Amino acid sequence: MSIPSNMKFIDHGQGGTPDVLVPSECAVPKPGKGEVLVRVAYAGVNRPDCLQRSGRYPPPAGASPIVGLEVSGEVVSIGEGGASKWKIGDQLCALTNGGAYAEYVTVPEGQALPVPKGYSMLQAAALPENFFTVWTNVFQRGKLKKGETFLVHGGSSGIGLTAIQLAHAFGAKVFCTVGNEEKAKACLEVGADIAINYNSQDFVEVVMDNTNKQGVNMVLDMVGGGYIQRNLQALSLDGRLVQIAFLQPSKTEVDWVSLMAKRLTFTGSTLRPRTAADKAQMAVELSQQVWPLLEAGTVKPVIYKVFDLAQANQAHALMESSIHIGKIMLKVAG
């Protein structure tokens, strides 16, 4: 298939509410050294996309200004010097550095993974952002181990459902927080042991009641604000708190005495600014340790709704409503 000179993409203009997202046209990007050009089949919608659209999460230097961090598709061109992993015609899914809301996107070859056996292109596009994020934060940084206890906030989000499934698959006891009974049911179905409705229950009390007052070994949090103090209370001796986002304010008052008293570790990371080498190493570990779980059906993405690319504004409005359970996706090509 020939590569056109121009492509459709979603422009977010000067930023703002979801309504600023409109279809437009621009030149098809050219892959650089160590990159492949992908004809996009599907793209995933993620919270960082909404932050970028609203002007609060600018892309790193050198990254595409177009919104979007994950795709599935077909390799149609290879950058200067060739590529060691991919050839033209290969189907893959990839963590992009931006540019996913478009018909074509360039991807560093190390950030791409094969479509898992038995997976559709839609399912494959739902994997990269969540699985890279959970892998690096829960397992590389948080060092979650078999037999430990784990609390994940936002359990019904794409990140939350991925974290629940992987933690369960690797032998942890999993707690999660959710906003209603429908979301609790979804989390329990994919492997959570205890789902806590934060509108009617205190997650610290529930954790303590179900861990012999010891607390959990690890918390994965994307809420921040007043949750930080309560997360410290919910952790056990030598517990780890891993922060990956702030839906509530990042500035809050915290009494840090428990950090010393319980020998806690407080860490966190953002994925997008990490180096290509870092992301490539994550991809290697995912290929070895997680892709077999996907192909066996032990772990799977949960997809809530699919929009056409031109409906990206509706996808963002749904994301910001927080009523969804799992992934929101964009269909780019058939």
C-alpha positions in Angstrom: 0.0 0.0 0.0 1.4 3.4 -1.0 1.9 6.1 1.7 0.0 9.3 1.0 1.7 12.7 1.5 -1.1 13.9 3.9 -3.1 12.3 6.6 -6.1 13.0 8.9 -5.4 13.7 12.5 -7.1 15.2 15.5 -6.0 18.8 16.2 -6.4 20.2 19.7 -5.6 23.8 18.7 -4.6 26.0 21.6 -6.2 23.6 24.1 -9.3 23.7 26.2 -12.4 21.6 26.7 -13.1 18.4 24.7 -14.8 20.5 22.1 -11.4 21.8 20.8 -10.7 18.4 19.4 -11.4 18.6 15.6 -10.4 16.6 12.6 -7.7 18.2 10.4 -5.0 17.3 7.9 -1.2 17.5 8.0 1.8 15.8 6.4 2.5 12.2 7.1 5.5 12.0 9.4 8.7 10.3 8.3 10.4 7.8 10.5 13.9 8.6 11.8 16.7 6.4 12.7 15.5 3.4 14.8 11.9 4.3 14.1 9.1 2.7 12.1 6.1 4.4 10.5 2.8 2.7 11.5 -0.5 2.9 9.6 -2.8 3.2 12.6 -5.8 0.8 13.1 -6.8 1.9 16.6 -5.6 4.3 19.2 -6.3 4.3 23.0 -7.6 7.2 25.0 -5.9 8.0 28.3 -5.9 10.5 31.1 -2.7 12.1 29.9 -4.3 12.8 26.6 -6.9 14.9 28.4 -4.2 16.7 30.3 -2.3 17.5 27.1 -5.5 18.7 25.4 -6.2 21.1 28.3 -2.7 22.5 28.3 -1.4 20.8 31.5 0.8 18.1 30.0 3.0 19.4 27.1 4.8 16.7 25.0 8.5 16.2 25.7 11.0 17.9 23.4 11.1 16.2 20.0 7.8 14.4 20.5 4.9 14.8 18.1 2.5 17.6 19.3 -0.4 15.4 18.2 -2.3 13.9 21.1 -2.2 10.1 21.8 0.1 7.6 23.4 -0.8 4.1 22.1 -1.7 2.4 18.9 -2.1 -0.8 17.0 -1.4 -1.0 13.3 0.9 -2.1 10.4 4.5 -1.1 9.7 4.6 0.7 6.3 8.0 2.3 6.4 11.3 1.9 8.3 13.7 4.7 9.2 17.2 5.4 8.1 19.6 2.5 8.8 16.8 -0.1 8.9 15.3 -1.7 11.9 16.4 -4.9 13.7 13.0 -6.0 15.0 10.4 -5.1 12.4 9.7 -5.4 8.7 7.2 -3.8 6.4 3.8 -5.5 6.8 4.3 -6.5 10.4 1.4 -5.9 12.7 2.2 -4.5 16.1 1.0 -2.5 19.1 3.1 0.3 20.4 3.7 2.9 23.1 4.1 6.2 21.2 5.7 9.4 22.3 2.7 11.3 20.9 0.9 11.3 17.6 -1.5 8.4 18.1 -4.7 10.3 17.1 -3.8 10.2 13.4 -3.8 7.8 10.4 0.0 7.4 10.6 2.5 7.7 13.5 6.2 7.1 14.0 7.3 4.8 16.8 10.8 4.0 18.2 11.1 0.3 17.3 11.9 -0.8 20.9 8.5 0.6 22.1 6.5 -1.8 19.9 5.4 -5.3 20.7 3.8 -8.0 18.5 0.0 -8.3 18.6 -0.6 -11.1 21.1 -1.8 -14.4 19.4 -5.5 -14.5 19.1 -5.9 -10.7 19.7 -7.7 -8.3 17.4 -6.2 -5.0 16.5 -8.7 -3.3 18.8 -7.6 -5.4 21.8 -3.9 -4.9 21.0 -4.3 -1.1 20.9 -5.7 -1.2 24.4 -2.5 -2.7 25.9 0.6 -0.4 25.7 -0.1 2.6 27.9 -1.7 0.7 30.7 0.7 -2.3 30.7 3.9 -0.3 30.4 2.7 2.0 33.2 1.6 -0.8 35.5 4.7 -2.9 34.8 7.2 -0.1 35.5 5.4 1.2 38.6 4.1 -1.9 40.3 6.8 -4.4 39.5 9.9 -2.5 38.6 9.6 0.4 41.1 7.2 -1.1 43.7 8.6 -4.6 43.5 5.3 -6.3 44.2 5.9 -10.0 45.1 3.8 -13.2 45.4 2.0 -13.4 48.7 2.0 -9.6 49.3 -1.1 -7.4 49.8 -1.8 -4.6 47.3 -4.3 -1.7 47.2 -5.0 0.0 43.9 -7.1 3.1 43.7 -9.3 3.8 40.7 -9.8 0.1 40.3 -12.2 0.3 37.3 -10.0 2.5 35.2 -7.9 1.0 32.5 -4.8 1.3 34.7 -6.7 -0.1 37.7 -8.1 -3.1 35.9 -4.6 -3.9 34.5 -3.0 -3.6 37.9 -5.6 -5.8 39.5 -5.2 -8.5 36.9 -1.4 -8.5 36.9 -1.1 -8.4 40.7 -3.6 -11.3 40.9 -1.7 -13.3 38.2 1.6 -12.9 40.1 0.1 -14.1 43.4 -0.8 -10.9 45.4 -4.0 -10.3 47.4 -5.7 -7.3 45.8 -7.8 -4.6 47.3 -9.2 -1.8 45.2 -11.3 1.3 45.5 -14.3 2.2 43.3 -17.2 4.6 43.2 -20.2 2.2 42.8 -21.3 -1.4 42.9 -21.2 -1.9 39.2 -17.5 -0.9 39.2 -16.9 -3.1 42.2 -18.4 -6.1 40.4 -16.2 -5.5 37.4 -13.0 -5.4 39.6 -14.0 -8.6 41.4 -14.6 -10.4 38.2 -11.0 -9.7 36.9 -9.3 -10.8 40.1 -9.7 -8.3 43.0 -10.2 -9.9 46.3 -11.9 -7.0 48.0 -13.5 -4.0 46.3 -14.1 -0.9 48.5 -16.8 1.6 47.6 -15.2 4.9 48.7 -18.6 6.6 48.8 -19.8 4.3 51.7 -16.6 2.8 53.1 -13.3 4.0 54.6 -10.6 2.2 52.7 -8.1 2.4 55.6 -10.6 0.6 57.9 -11.4 -2.1 55.4 -7.7 -2.7 54.7 -6.9 -3.0 58.4 -9.9 -5.2 59.1 -8.7 -7.6 56.4 -5.0 -7.7 57.1 -5.0 -8.4 60.9 -4.4 -4.6 61.4 -1.1 -4.9 59.6 -1.9 -2.9 56.5 -1.0 -3.6 52.8 2.5 -4.0 51.5 1.9 -1.6 48.6 -0.5 1.1 47.3 -0.8 2.3 43.7 -2.4 5.8 43.8 -3.5 8.2 41.0 -5.7 10.3 43.3 -3.3 12.3 45.6 -4.7 15.1 47.7 -6.2 13.8 51.0 -5.6 10.2 49.9 -1.8 10.6 50.6 -2.2 10.7 54.4 -4.7 7.8 54.3 -2.4 5.8 52.1 0.4 6.1 54.6 -2.0 4.9 57.3 -3.1 1.9 55.2 0.5 0.7 54.6 2.3 -2.0 56.6 5.8 -1.9 57.9 8.2 -1.5 55.0 5.3 -0.6 52.8 5.6 1.2 49.5 3.4 4.0 48.1 3.7 4.5 44.4 2.2 7.7 43.0 1.4 7.8 39.2 -1.1 10.8 38.9 -3.0 13.4 40.8 -6.8 13.6 40.2 -6.9 15.7 43.4 -4.3 18.4 44.2 -0.7 17.5 44.3 -0.1 19.9 47.2 -1.6 18.8 50.5 -0.6 18.7 54.2 0.8 15.4 55.3 2.1 14.2 58.7 5.2 12.2 57.6 6.0 10.6 61.0 4.7 7.2 59.8 7.2 7.3 56.9 9.9 6.9 59.6 7.9 4.8 62.1 6.9 2.3 59.5 10.0 2.5 57.3 7.9 3.4 54.3 9.0 4.1 50.7 7.2 6.8 48.7 8.0 6.8 45.1 6.4 7.4 41.7 7.0 8.1 38.0 5.7 9.4 34.8 6.1 7.2 31.7 6.2 9.7 28.8 9.5 11.4 29.6 11.4 8.1 30.1 14.1 7.4 27.6 13.7 5.1 24.6 16.1 2.7 26.3 14.0 2.6 29.4 10.8 1.9 27.5 12.5 -0.7 25.3 13.6 -2.6 28.5 10.0 -2.4 29.7 8.9 -3.9 26.4 11.4 -6.7 26.7 10.1 -7.6 30.2 6.5 -7.4 29.1 7.2 -9.7 26.2 8.8 -12.2 28.4 6.5 -12.1 31.5 3.1 -10.6 30.5 2.5 -11.4 26.8 2.2 -15.1 27.7 -0.5 -14.3 30.2 -2.4 -12.3 27.6 -2.1 -15.1 25.0 -3.3 -17.7 27.7 -6.3 -15.5 28.5 -5.1 -15.1 32.1 -5.1 -11.3 31.7 -7.0 -9.3 29.1 -7.9 -5.7 28.4 -11.4 -4.5 29.3 -12.8 -2.2 26.5 -15.8 0.0 27.4 -16.5 1.9 24.2 -15.1 2.6 20.7 -15.4 5.9 18.9 -14.4 6.8 15.4 -11.4 9.1 15.2 -13.5 12.1 14.3 -15.4 11.6 17.6 -12.3 12.1 19.8 -14.1 15.0 21.5 -16.8 12.6 22.7 -14.2 10.1 23.8 -12.5 12.8 26.0 -15.9 13.9 27.4 -16.6 10.3 28.4 -13.1 9.9 29.9 -13.6 13.0 32.1 -17.0 11.8 33.2 -15.4 8.8 34.9 -18.5 6.7 34.4 -16.6 4.2 32.2 -15.2 0.8 33.2 -12.0 0.0 31.3 -10.6 1.4 28.1 -12.0 4.0 25.7 -10.7 3.5 22.1 -10.6 5.3 18.8 -11.1 3.5 15.5 -8.7 5.0 12.9 -8.7 2.5 10.0 -10.7 -0.7 9.3 
